[in-house]
């Protein structure tokens, strides 16, 4: 959570354009923070033998059903309101 917080604070209160510009101008720093987060995710999934790649694919599939692109894209409404 700490690593995710460190990454997210860089984008707090920024508009989409500002976020995109920040990522482009600070690619190395964003990459390092993202790698820290990924490391912890892989570490947490290792001992209980969670196949994080397979779990991710299943989650994306569920999200496609729950948040259909044609309804969700550009819409900040909660999925129950789509």
PDB file of N, CA, C and O in Angstrom:
ATOM      1  N   UNK A   1       0.831  -1.187   0.000  1.00  0.00           N
ATOM      2  CA  UNK A   1       0.000   0.000   0.000  1.00  0.00           C
ATOM      3  C   UNK A   1       0.879   1.255   0.000  1.00  0.00           C
ATOM      4  O   UNK A   1       0.560   2.258  -0.639  1.00  0.00           O
ATOM      5  N   UNK A   2       1.970   1.171   0.719  1.00  0.00           N
ATOM      6  CA  UNK A   2       2.861   2.333   0.762  1.00  0.00           C
ATOM      7  C   UNK A   2       3.431   2.640  -0.615  1.00  0.00           C
ATOM      8  O   UNK A   2       3.480   3.798  -1.032  1.00  0.00           O
ATOM      9  N   UNK A   3       3.859   1.602  -1.313  1.00  0.00           N
ATOM     10  CA  UNK A   3       4.422   1.806  -2.650  1.00  0.00           C
ATOM     11  C   UNK A   3       3.372   2.364  -3.605  1.00  0.00           C
ATOM     12  O   UNK A   3       3.663   3.263  -4.394  1.00  0.00           O
ATOM     13  N   UNK A   4       2.163   1.838  -3.537  1.00  0.00           N
ATOM     14  CA  UNK A   4       1.088   2.344  -4.392  1.00  0.00           C
ATOM     15  C   UNK A   4       0.793   3.804  -4.066  1.00  0.00           C
ATOM     16  O   UNK A   4       0.568   4.615  -4.964  1.00  0.00           O
ATOM     17  N   UNK A   5       0.796   4.130  -2.780  1.00  0.00           N
ATOM     18  CA  UNK A   5       0.578   5.509  -2.363  1.00  0.00           C
ATOM     19  C   UNK A   5       1.640   6.446  -2.908  1.00  0.00           C
ATOM     20  O   UNK A   5       1.338   7.562  -3.329  1.00  0.00           O
ATOM     21  N   UNK A   6       2.894   5.984  -2.898  1.00  0.00           N
ATOM     22  CA  UNK A   6       3.984   6.804  -3.430  1.00  0.00           C
ATOM     23  C   UNK A   6       3.776   7.093  -4.913  1.00  0.00           C
ATOM     24  O   UNK A   6       4.044   8.202  -5.376  1.00  0.00           O
ATOM     25  N   UNK A   7       3.304   6.105  -5.650  1.00  0.00           N
ATOM     26  CA  UNK A   7       3.051   6.313  -7.075  1.00  0.00           C
ATOM     27  C   UNK A   7       1.835   7.214  -7.284  1.00  0.00           C
ATOM     28  O   UNK A   7       1.883   8.155  -8.075  1.00  0.00           O
ATOM     29  N   UNK A   8       0.758   6.925  -6.581  1.00  0.00           N
ATOM     30  CA  UNK A   8      -0.482   7.668  -6.795  1.00  0.00           C
ATOM     31  C   UNK A   8      -0.387   9.128  -6.382  1.00  0.00           C
ATOM     32  O   UNK A   8      -1.059   9.974  -6.972  1.00  0.00           O
ATOM     33  N   UNK A   9       0.434   9.448  -5.380  1.00  0.00           N
ATOM     34  CA  UNK A   9       0.534  10.837  -4.949  1.00  0.00           C
ATOM     35  C   UNK A   9       1.104  11.727  -6.051  1.00  0.00           C
ATOM     36  O   UNK A   9       0.876  12.936  -6.058  1.00  0.00           O
ATOM     37  N   UNK A  10       1.845  11.125  -6.978  1.00  0.00           N
ATOM     38  CA  UNK A  10       2.393  11.899  -8.101  1.00  0.00           C
ATOM     39  C   UNK A  10       1.295  12.388  -9.053  1.00  0.00           C
ATOM     40  O   UNK A  10       1.498  13.329  -9.820  1.00  0.00           O
ATOM     41  N   UNK A  11       0.124  11.731  -8.990  1.00  0.00           N
ATOM     42  CA  UNK A  11      -0.960  12.054  -9.916  1.00  0.00           C
ATOM     43  C   UNK A  11      -2.154  12.713  -9.241  1.00  0.00           C
ATOM     44  O   UNK A  11      -3.128  13.078  -9.900  1.00  0.00           O
ATOM     45  N   UNK A  12      -2.074  12.862  -7.939  1.00  0.00           N
ATOM     46  CA  UNK A  12      -3.189  13.417  -7.181  1.00  0.00           C
ATOM     47  C   UNK A  12      -3.551  14.802  -7.701  1.00  0.00           C
ATOM     48  O   UNK A  12      -2.686  15.659  -7.885  1.00  0.00           O
ATOM     49  N   UNK A  13      -4.828  15.001  -7.930  1.00  0.00           N
ATOM     50  CA  UNK A  13      -5.404  16.277  -8.358  1.00  0.00           C
ATOM     51  C   UNK A  13      -4.931  16.742  -9.732  1.00  0.00           C
ATOM     52  O   UNK A  13      -5.067  17.920 -10.063  1.00  0.00           O
ATOM     53  N   UNK A  14      -4.387  15.846 -10.528  1.00  0.00           N
ATOM     54  CA  UNK A  14      -3.968  16.206 -11.879  1.00  0.00           C
ATOM     55  C   UNK A  14      -5.062  15.823 -12.877  1.00  0.00           C
ATOM     56  O   UNK A  14      -5.748  14.814 -12.711  1.00  0.00           O
ATOM     57  N   UNK A  15      -5.210  16.637 -13.904  1.00  0.00           N
ATOM     58  CA  UNK A  15      -6.127  16.328 -14.997  1.00  0.00           C
ATOM     59  C   UNK A  15      -5.461  15.290 -15.894  1.00  0.00           C
ATOM     60  O   UNK A  15      -4.257  15.053 -15.796  1.00  0.00           O
ATOM     61  N   UNK A  16      -6.249  14.677 -16.765  1.00  0.00           N
ATOM     62  CA  UNK A  16      -5.739  13.623 -17.650  1.00  0.00           C
ATOM     63  C   UNK A  16      -4.522  14.093 -18.436  1.00  0.00           C
ATOM     64  O   UNK A  16      -3.527  13.373 -18.528  1.00  0.00           O
ATOM     65  N   UNK A  17      -4.591  15.273 -18.995  1.00  0.00           N
ATOM     66  CA  UNK A  17      -3.478  15.795 -19.795  1.00  0.00           C
ATOM     67  C   UNK A  17      -2.225  15.966 -18.946  1.00  0.00           C
ATOM     68  O   UNK A  17      -1.119  15.659 -19.390  1.00  0.00           O
ATOM     69  N   UNK A  18      -2.404  16.455 -17.728  1.00  0.00           N
ATOM     70  CA  UNK A  18      -1.266  16.646 -16.828  1.00  0.00           C
ATOM     71  C   UNK A  18      -0.647  15.300 -16.438  1.00  0.00           C
ATOM     72  O   UNK A  18       0.572  15.166 -16.337  1.00  0.00           O
ATOM     73  N   UNK A  19      -1.510  14.314 -16.224  1.00  0.00           N
ATOM     74  CA  UNK A  19      -1.041  12.982 -15.869  1.00  0.00           C
ATOM     75  C   UNK A  19      -0.225  12.393 -17.012  1.00  0.00           C
ATOM     76  O   UNK A  19       0.864  11.864 -16.792  1.00  0.00           O
ATOM     77  N   UNK A  20      -0.747  12.483 -18.225  1.00  0.00           N
ATOM     78  CA  UNK A  20      -0.043  11.947 -19.390  1.00  0.00           C
ATOM     79  C   UNK A  20       1.307  12.629 -19.578  1.00  0.00           C
ATOM     80  O   UNK A  20       2.304  11.973 -19.878  1.00  0.00           O
ATOM     81  N   UNK A  21       1.335  13.956 -19.399  1.00  0.00           N
ATOM     82  CA  UNK A  21       2.589  14.701 -19.530  1.00  0.00           C
ATOM     83  C   UNK A  21       3.576  14.288 -18.435  1.00  0.00           C
ATOM     84  O   UNK A  21       4.768  14.123 -18.697  1.00  0.00           O
ATOM     85  N   UNK A  22       3.078  14.124 -17.221  1.00  0.00           N
ATOM     86  CA  UNK A  22       3.947  13.719 -16.113  1.00  0.00           C
ATOM     87  C   UNK A  22       4.576  12.359 -16.390  1.00  0.00           C
ATOM     88  O   UNK A  22       5.775  12.167 -16.183  1.00  0.00           O
ATOM     89  N   UNK A  23       3.771  11.425 -16.856  1.00  0.00           N
ATOM     90  CA  UNK A  23       4.298  10.088 -17.148  1.00  0.00           C
ATOM     91  C   UNK A  23       5.397  10.164 -18.206  1.00  0.00           C
ATOM     92  O   UNK A  23       6.430   9.508 -18.076  1.00  0.00           O
ATOM     93  N   UNK A  24       5.180  10.956 -19.241  1.00  0.00           N
ATOM     94  CA  UNK A  24       6.174  11.065 -20.312  1.00  0.00           C
ATOM     95  C   UNK A  24       7.465  11.721 -19.827  1.00  0.00           C
ATOM     96  O   UNK A  24       8.555  11.321 -20.237  1.00  0.00           O
ATOM     97  N   UNK A  25       7.350  12.717 -18.963  1.00  0.00           N
ATOM     98  CA  UNK A  25       8.545  13.427 -18.518  1.00  0.00           C
ATOM     99  C   UNK A  25       9.226  12.772 -17.314  1.00  0.00           C
ATOM    100  O   UNK A  25      10.363  13.108 -16.983  1.00  0.00           O
ATOM    101  N   UNK A  26       8.533  11.840 -16.662  1.00  0.00           N
ATOM    102  CA  UNK A  26       9.096  11.152 -15.496  1.00  0.00           C
ATOM    103  C   UNK A  26       8.982   9.631 -15.640  1.00  0.00           C
ATOM    104  O   UNK A  26       8.723   8.918 -14.671  1.00  0.00           O
ATOM    105  N   UNK A  27       9.180   9.159 -16.862  1.00  0.00           N
ATOM    106  CA  UNK A  27       8.990   7.744 -17.165  1.00  0.00           C
ATOM    107  C   UNK A  27       9.819   6.829 -16.263  1.00  0.00           C
ATOM    108  O   UNK A  27       9.319   5.806 -15.795  1.00  0.00           O
ATOM    109  N   UNK A  28      11.057   7.182 -16.019  1.00  0.00           N
ATOM    110  CA  UNK A  28      11.927   6.342 -15.201  1.00  0.00           C
ATOM    111  C   UNK A  28      11.398   6.240 -13.776  1.00  0.00           C
ATOM    112  O   UNK A  28      11.331   5.144 -13.220  1.00  0.00           O
ATOM    113  N   UNK A  29      11.024   7.360 -13.182  1.00  0.00           N
ATOM    114  CA  UNK A  29      10.518   7.360 -11.801  1.00  0.00           C
ATOM    115  C   UNK A  29       9.207   6.589 -11.700  1.00  0.00           C
ATOM    116  O   UNK A  29       9.010   5.821 -10.759  1.00  0.00           O
ATOM    117  N   UNK A  30       8.317   6.787 -12.657  1.00  0.00           N
ATOM    118  CA  UNK A  30       7.037   6.068 -12.665  1.00  0.00           C
ATOM    119  C   UNK A  30       7.299   4.571 -12.831  1.00  0.00           C
ATOM    120  O   UNK A  30       6.657   3.746 -12.182  1.00  0.00           O
ATOM    121  N   UNK A  31       8.232   4.233 -13.693  1.00  0.00           N
ATOM    122  CA  UNK A  31       8.586   2.828 -13.898  1.00  0.00           C
ATOM    123  C   UNK A  31       9.145   2.185 -12.641  1.00  0.00           C
ATOM    124  O   UNK A  31       8.800   1.047 -12.324  1.00  0.00           O
ATOM    125  N   UNK A  32       9.997   2.894 -11.924  1.00  0.00           N
ATOM    126  CA  UNK A  32      10.586   2.358 -10.690  1.00  0.00           C
ATOM    127  C   UNK A  32       9.518   2.134  -9.627  1.00  0.00           C
ATOM    128  O   UNK A  32       9.510   1.095  -8.967  1.00  0.00           O
ATOM    129  N   UNK A  33       8.619   3.095  -9.456  1.00  0.00           N
ATOM    130  CA  UNK A  33       7.545   2.928  -8.474  1.00  0.00           C
ATOM    131  C   UNK A  33       6.622   1.782  -8.873  1.00  0.00           C
ATOM    132  O   UNK A  33       6.178   1.011  -8.022  1.00  0.00           O
ATOM    133  N   UNK A  34       6.335   1.671 -10.166  1.00  0.00           N
ATOM    134  CA  UNK A  34       5.489   0.576 -10.651  1.00  0.00           C
ATOM    135  C   UNK A  34       6.163  -0.770 -10.408  1.00  0.00           C
ATOM    136  O   UNK A  34       5.503  -1.743 -10.041  1.00  0.00           O
ATOM    137  N   UNK A  35       7.476  -0.824 -10.613  1.00  0.00           N
ATOM    138  CA  UNK A  35       8.221  -2.061 -10.372  1.00  0.00           C
ATOM    139  C   UNK A  35       8.189  -2.444  -8.889  1.00  0.00           C
ATOM    140  O   UNK A  35       8.106  -3.625  -8.552  1.00  0.00           O
ATOM    141  N   UNK A  36       8.254  -1.450  -8.010  1.00  0.00           N
ATOM    142  CA  UNK A  36       8.160  -1.726  -6.571  1.00  0.00           C
ATOM    143  C   UNK A  36       6.816  -2.362  -6.230  1.00  0.00           C
ATOM    144  O   UNK A  36       6.742  -3.308  -5.446  1.00  0.00           O
ATOM    145  N   UNK A  37       5.757  -1.826  -6.833  1.00  0.00           N
ATOM    146  CA  UNK A  37       4.415  -2.359  -6.590  1.00  0.00           C
ATOM    147  C   UNK A  37       4.313  -3.786  -7.122  1.00  0.00           C
ATOM    148  O   UNK A  37       3.798  -4.674  -6.443  1.00  0.00           O
ATOM    149  N   UNK A  38       4.803  -3.997  -8.327  1.00  0.00           N
ATOM    150  CA  UNK A  38       4.766  -5.328  -8.928  1.00  0.00           C
ATOM    151  C   UNK A  38       5.550  -6.329  -8.087  1.00  0.00           C
ATOM    152  O   UNK A  38       5.109  -7.465  -7.906  1.00  0.00           O
ATOM    153  N   UNK A  39       6.693  -5.925  -7.576  1.00  0.00           N
ATOM    154  CA  UNK A  39       7.498  -6.803  -6.727  1.00  0.00           C
ATOM    155  C   UNK A  39       6.675  -7.296  -5.537  1.00  0.00           C
ATOM    156  O   UNK A  39       6.669  -8.488  -5.230  1.00  0.00           O
ATOM    157  N   UNK A  40       5.986  -6.377  -4.875  1.00  0.00           N
ATOM    158  CA  UNK A  40       5.197  -6.758  -3.699  1.00  0.00           C
ATOM    159  C   UNK A  40       4.016  -7.648  -4.073  1.00  0.00           C
ATOM    160  O   UNK A  40       3.671  -8.562  -3.324  1.00  0.00           O
ATOM    161  N   UNK A  41       3.404  -7.396  -5.202  1.00  0.00           N
ATOM    162  CA  UNK A  41       2.305  -8.245  -5.661  1.00  0.00           C
ATOM    163  C   UNK A  41       2.817  -9.662  -5.918  1.00  0.00           C
ATOM    164  O   UNK A  41       2.191 -10.636  -5.500  1.00  0.00           O
ATOM    165  N   UNK A  42       3.945  -9.774  -6.600  1.00  0.00           N
ATOM    166  CA  UNK A  42       4.513 -11.090  -6.884  1.00  0.00           C
ATOM    167  C   UNK A  42       4.943 -11.796  -5.606  1.00  0.00           C
ATOM    168  O   UNK A  42       4.769 -13.007  -5.469  1.00  0.00           O
ATOM    169  N   UNK A  43       5.498 -11.044  -4.684  1.00  0.00           N
ATOM    170  CA  UNK A  43       5.919 -11.619  -3.403  1.00  0.00           C
ATOM    171  C   UNK A  43       4.722 -12.162  -2.624  1.00  0.00           C
ATOM    172  O   UNK A  43       4.773 -13.267  -2.083  1.00  0.00           O
ATOM    173  N   UNK A  44       3.648 -11.377  -2.573  1.00  0.00           N
ATOM    174  CA  UNK A  44       2.448 -11.794  -1.841  1.00  0.00           C
ATOM    175  C   UNK A  44       1.761 -12.991  -2.487  1.00  0.00           C
ATOM    176  O   UNK A  44       1.121 -13.782  -1.794  1.00  0.00           O
ATOM    177  N   UNK A  45       1.884 -13.132  -3.787  1.00  0.00           N
ATOM    178  CA  UNK A  45       1.211 -14.239  -4.471  1.00  0.00           C
ATOM    179  C   UNK A  45       2.066 -15.511  -4.528  1.00  0.00           C
ATOM    180  O   UNK A  45       1.556 -16.578  -4.871  1.00  0.00           O
ATOM    181  N   UNK A  46       3.340 -15.412  -4.202  1.00  0.00           N
ATOM    182  CA  UNK A  46       4.247 -16.551  -4.325  1.00  0.00           C
ATOM    183  C   UNK A  46       3.938 -17.682  -3.345  1.00  0.00           C
ATOM    184  O   UNK A  46       3.683 -18.809  -3.770  1.00  0.00           O
ATOM    185  N   UNK A  47       3.956 -17.400  -2.050  1.00  0.00           N
ATOM    186  CA  UNK A  47       3.787 -18.466  -1.051  1.00  0.00           C
ATOM    187  C   UNK A  47       2.450 -19.191  -1.151  1.00  0.00           C
ATOM    188  O   UNK A  47       2.420 -20.418  -1.058  1.00  0.00           O
ATOM    189  N   UNK A  48       1.339 -18.470  -1.338  1.00  0.00           N
ATOM    190  CA  UNK A  48       0.076 -19.206  -1.472  1.00  0.00           C
ATOM    191  C   UNK A  48      -0.120 -19.804  -2.877  1.00  0.00           C
ATOM    192  O   UNK A  48      -1.174 -20.356  -3.193  1.00  0.00           O
ATOM    193  N   UNK A  49       0.922 -19.676  -3.705  1.00  0.00           N
ATOM    194  CA  UNK A  49       0.903 -20.229  -5.067  1.00  0.00           C
ATOM    195  C   UNK A  49      -0.268 -19.715  -5.906  1.00  0.00           C
ATOM    196  O   UNK A  49      -0.965 -20.480  -6.573  1.00  0.00           O
ATOM    197  N   UNK A  50      -0.460 -18.413  -5.850  1.00  0.00           N
ATOM    198  CA  UNK A  50      -1.482 -17.757  -6.675  1.00  0.00           C
ATOM    199  C   UNK A  50      -0.858 -17.476  -8.039  1.00  0.00           C
ATOM    200  O   UNK A  50       0.181 -16.823  -8.136  1.00  0.00           O
ATOM    201  N   UNK A  51      -1.496 -17.971  -9.077  1.00  0.00           N
ATOM    202  CA  UNK A  51      -1.042 -17.686 -10.438  1.00  0.00           C
ATOM    203  C   UNK A  51      -1.576 -16.299 -10.788  1.00  0.00           C
ATOM    204  O   UNK A  51      -2.703 -16.148 -11.261  1.00  0.00           O
ATOM    205  N   UNK A  52      -0.751 -15.307 -10.548  1.00  0.00           N
ATOM    206  CA  UNK A  52      -1.204 -13.925 -10.686  1.00  0.00           C
ATOM    207  C   UNK A  52      -1.581 -13.584 -12.131  1.00  0.00           C
ATOM    208  O   UNK A  52      -2.484 -12.780 -12.363  1.00  0.00           O
ATOM    209  N   UNK A  53      -0.903 -14.185 -13.087  1.00  0.00           N
ATOM    210  CA  UNK A  53      -1.217 -13.937 -14.492  1.00  0.00           C
ATOM    211  C   UNK A  53      -2.619 -14.469 -14.832  1.00  0.00           C
ATOM    212  O   UNK A  53      -3.412 -13.781 -15.475  1.00  0.00           O
ATOM    213  N   UNK A  54      -2.906 -15.679 -14.398  1.00  0.00           N
ATOM    214  CA  UNK A  54      -4.223 -16.273 -14.646  1.00  0.00           C
ATOM    215  C   UNK A  54      -5.316 -15.525 -13.880  1.00  0.00           C
ATOM    216  O   UNK A  54      -6.403 -15.294 -14.410  1.00  0.00           O
ATOM    217  N   UNK A  55      -5.031 -15.158 -12.659  1.00  0.00           N
ATOM    218  CA  UNK A  55      -5.986 -14.404 -11.847  1.00  0.00           C
ATOM    219  C   UNK A  55      -6.303 -13.068 -12.504  1.00  0.00           C
ATOM    220  O   UNK A  55      -7.455 -12.634 -12.525  1.00  0.00           O
ATOM    221  N   UNK A  56      -5.272 -12.418 -13.042  1.00  0.00           N
ATOM    222  CA  UNK A  56      -5.453 -11.136 -13.726  1.00  0.00           C
ATOM    223  C   UNK A  56      -6.347 -11.301 -14.960  1.00  0.00           C
ATOM    224  O   UNK A  56      -7.249 -10.494 -15.185  1.00  0.00           O
ATOM    225  N   UNK A  57      -6.102 -12.336 -15.750  1.00  0.00           N
ATOM    226  CA  UNK A  57      -6.905 -12.578 -16.947  1.00  0.00           C
ATOM    227  C   UNK A  57      -8.375 -12.798 -16.588  1.00  0.00           C
ATOM    228  O   UNK A  57      -9.265 -12.279 -17.260  1.00  0.00           O
ATOM    229  N   UNK A  58      -8.625 -13.569 -15.529  1.00  0.00           N
ATOM    230  CA  UNK A  58     -10.008 -13.807 -15.091  1.00  0.00           C
ATOM    231  C   UNK A  58     -10.664 -12.518 -14.623  1.00  0.00           C
ATOM    232  O   UNK A  58     -11.831 -12.265 -14.925  1.00  0.00           O
ATOM    233  N   UNK A  59      -9.923 -11.709 -13.891  1.00  0.00           N
ATOM    234  CA  UNK A  59     -10.459 -10.438 -13.382  1.00  0.00           C
ATOM    235  C   UNK A  59     -10.806  -9.493 -14.526  1.00  0.00           C
ATOM    236  O   UNK A  59     -11.849  -8.840 -14.494  1.00  0.00           O
ATOM    237  N   UNK A  60      -9.952  -9.415 -15.525  1.00  0.00           N
ATOM    238  CA  UNK A  60     -10.217  -8.558 -16.685  1.00  0.00           C
ATOM    239  C   UNK A  60     -11.471  -9.034 -17.403  1.00  0.00           C
ATOM    240  O   UNK A  60     -12.282  -8.221 -17.845  1.00  0.00           O
ATOM    241  N   UNK A  61     -11.633 -10.350 -17.520  1.00  0.00           N
ATOM    242  CA  UNK A  61     -12.838 -10.898 -18.149  1.00  0.00           C
ATOM    243  C   UNK A  61     -14.097 -10.501 -17.391  1.00  0.00           C
ATOM    244  O   UNK A  61     -15.099 -10.123 -17.999  1.00  0.00           O
ATOM    245  N   UNK A  62     -14.048 -10.585 -16.075  1.00  0.00           N
ATOM    246  CA  UNK A  62     -15.205 -10.171 -15.261  1.00  0.00           C
ATOM    247  C   UNK A  62     -15.466  -8.671 -15.406  1.00  0.00           C
ATOM    248  O   UNK A  62     -16.616  -8.237 -15.471  1.00  0.00           O
ATOM    249  N   UNK A  63     -14.397  -7.893 -15.455  1.00  0.00           N
ATOM    250  CA  UNK A  63     -14.560  -6.446 -15.608  1.00  0.00           C
ATOM    251  C   UNK A  63     -15.186  -6.077 -16.942  1.00  0.00           C
ATOM    252  O   UNK A  63     -15.945  -5.112 -17.030  1.00  0.00           O
ATOM    253  N   UNK A  64     -14.871  -6.840 -17.980  1.00  0.00           N
ATOM    254  CA  UNK A  64     -15.474  -6.567 -19.298  1.00  0.00           C
ATOM    255  C   UNK A  64     -16.992  -6.723 -19.252  1.00  0.00           C
ATOM    256  O   UNK A  64     -17.722  -5.985 -19.913  1.00  0.00           O
ATOM    257  N   UNK A  65     -17.454  -7.688 -18.466  1.00  0.00           N
ATOM    258  CA  UNK A  65     -18.893  -7.909 -18.319  1.00  0.00           C
ATOM    259  C   UNK A  65     -19.495  -6.832 -17.416  1.00  0.00           C
ATOM    260  O   UNK A  65     -20.547  -6.267 -17.716  1.00  0.00           O
ATOM    261  N   UNK A  66     -18.816  -6.565 -16.322  1.00  0.00           N
ATOM    262  CA  UNK A  66     -19.316  -5.627 -15.317  1.00  0.00           C
ATOM    263  C   UNK A  66     -19.272  -4.174 -15.805  1.00  0.00           C
ATOM    264  O   UNK A  66     -20.143  -3.373 -15.464  1.00  0.00           O
ATOM    265  N   UNK A  67     -18.269  -3.845 -16.593  1.00  0.00           N
ATOM    266  CA  UNK A  67     -18.057  -2.475 -17.082  1.00  0.00           C
ATOM    267  C   UNK A  67     -17.913  -2.483 -18.605  1.00  0.00           C
ATOM    268  O   UNK A  67     -16.809  -2.263 -19.103  1.00  0.00           O
ATOM    269  N   UNK A  68     -18.987  -2.727 -19.363  1.00  0.00           N
ATOM    270  CA  UNK A  68     -18.867  -2.781 -20.826  1.00  0.00           C
ATOM    271  C   UNK A  68     -18.327  -1.458 -21.382  1.00  0.00           C
ATOM    272  O   UNK A  68     -18.765  -0.378 -20.985  1.00  0.00           O
ATOM    273  N   UNK A  69     -17.385  -1.564 -22.293  1.00  0.00           N
ATOM    274  CA  UNK A  69     -16.720  -0.381 -22.849  1.00  0.00           C
ATOM    275  C   UNK A  69     -17.715   0.636 -23.381  1.00  0.00           C
ATOM    276  O   UNK A  69     -17.579   1.834 -23.132  1.00  0.00           O
ATOM    277  N   UNK A  70     -18.718   0.159 -24.116  1.00  0.00           N
ATOM    278  CA  UNK A  70     -19.663   1.102 -24.736  1.00  0.00           C
ATOM    279  C   UNK A  70     -20.457   1.895 -23.701  1.00  0.00           C
ATOM    280  O   UNK A  70     -20.970   2.970 -24.013  1.00  0.00           O
ATOM    281  N   UNK A  71     -20.566   1.387 -22.484  1.00  0.00           N
ATOM    282  CA  UNK A  71     -21.275   2.116 -21.429  1.00  0.00           C
ATOM    283  C   UNK A  71     -20.317   2.835 -20.476  1.00  0.00           C
ATOM    284  O   UNK A  71     -20.638   3.909 -19.968  1.00  0.00           O
ATOM    285  N   UNK A  72     -19.165   2.257 -20.238  1.00  0.00           N
ATOM    286  CA  UNK A  72     -18.266   2.768 -19.201  1.00  0.00           C
ATOM    287  C   UNK A  72     -17.244   3.791 -19.691  1.00  0.00           C
ATOM    288  O   UNK A  72     -16.826   4.653 -18.919  1.00  0.00           O
ATOM    289  N   UNK A  73     -16.839   3.714 -20.947  1.00  0.00           N
ATOM    290  CA  UNK A  73     -15.784   4.602 -21.433  1.00  0.00           C
ATOM    291  C   UNK A  73     -16.201   6.061 -21.303  1.00  0.00           C
ATOM    292  O   UNK A  73     -17.238   6.477 -21.820  1.00  0.00           O
ATOM    293  N   UNK A  74     -15.381   6.817 -20.612  1.00  0.00           N
ATOM    294  CA  UNK A  74     -15.637   8.241 -20.431  1.00  0.00           C
ATOM    295  C   UNK A  74     -16.706   8.549 -19.401  1.00  0.00           C
ATOM    296  O   UNK A  74     -17.098   9.705 -19.238  1.00  0.00           O
ATOM    297  N   UNK A  75     -17.182   7.528 -18.705  1.00  0.00           N
ATOM    298  CA  UNK A  75     -18.260   7.695 -17.739  1.00  0.00           C
ATOM    299  C   UNK A  75     -17.722   7.372 -16.349  1.00  0.00           C
ATOM    300  O   UNK A  75     -17.160   6.298 -16.138  1.00  0.00           O
ATOM    301  N   UNK A  76     -17.887   8.279 -15.415  1.00  0.00           N
ATOM    302  CA  UNK A  76     -17.366   8.064 -14.068  1.00  0.00           C
ATOM    303  C   UNK A  76     -18.398   7.469 -13.129  1.00  0.00           C
ATOM    304  O   UNK A  76     -18.145   7.327 -11.933  1.00  0.00           O
ATOM    305  N   UNK A  77     -19.556   7.120 -13.663  1.00  0.00           N
ATOM    306  CA  UNK A  77     -20.607   6.549 -12.837  1.00  0.00           C
ATOM    307  C   UNK A  77     -20.183   5.188 -12.312  1.00  0.00           C
ATOM    308  O   UNK A  77     -19.405   4.478 -12.950  1.00  0.00           O
ATOM    309  N   UNK A  78     -20.694   4.833 -11.154  1.00  0.00           N
ATOM    310  CA  UNK A  78     -20.440   3.507 -10.582  1.00  0.00           C
ATOM    311  C   UNK A  78     -21.064   2.465 -11.502  1.00  0.00           C
ATOM    312  O   UNK A  78     -22.069   2.729 -12.163  1.00  0.00           O
ATOM    313  N   UNK A  79     -20.461   1.280 -11.538  1.00  0.00           N
ATOM    314  CA  UNK A  79     -20.913   0.244 -12.465  1.00  0.00           C
ATOM    315  C   UNK A  79     -22.394  -0.087 -12.290  1.00  0.00           C
ATOM    316  O   UNK A  79     -23.056  -0.480 -13.250  1.00  0.00           O
ATOM    317  N   UNK A  80     -22.916   0.068 -11.078  1.00  0.00           N
ATOM    318  CA  UNK A  80     -24.340  -0.230 -10.838  1.00  0.00           C
ATOM    319  C   UNK A  80     -25.242   0.819 -11.472  1.00  0.00           C
ATOM    320  O   UNK A  80     -26.450   0.612 -11.590  1.00  0.00           O
ATOM    321  N   UNK A  81     -24.663   1.939 -11.877  1.00  0.00           N
ATOM    322  CA  UNK A  81     -25.438   3.016 -12.489  1.00  0.00           C
ATOM    323  C   UNK A  81     -25.287   3.071 -14.010  1.00  0.00           C
ATOM    324  O   UNK A  81     -25.872   3.939 -14.658  1.00  0.00           O
ATOM    325  N   UNK A  82     -24.524   2.170 -14.572  1.00  0.00           N
ATOM    326  CA  UNK A  82     -24.297   2.181 -16.027  1.00  0.00           C
ATOM    327  C   UNK A  82     -25.523   1.647 -16.769  1.00  0.00           C
ATOM    328  O   UNK A  82     -25.520   1.580 -17.998  1.00  0.00           O
TER     329      UNK A  82
END
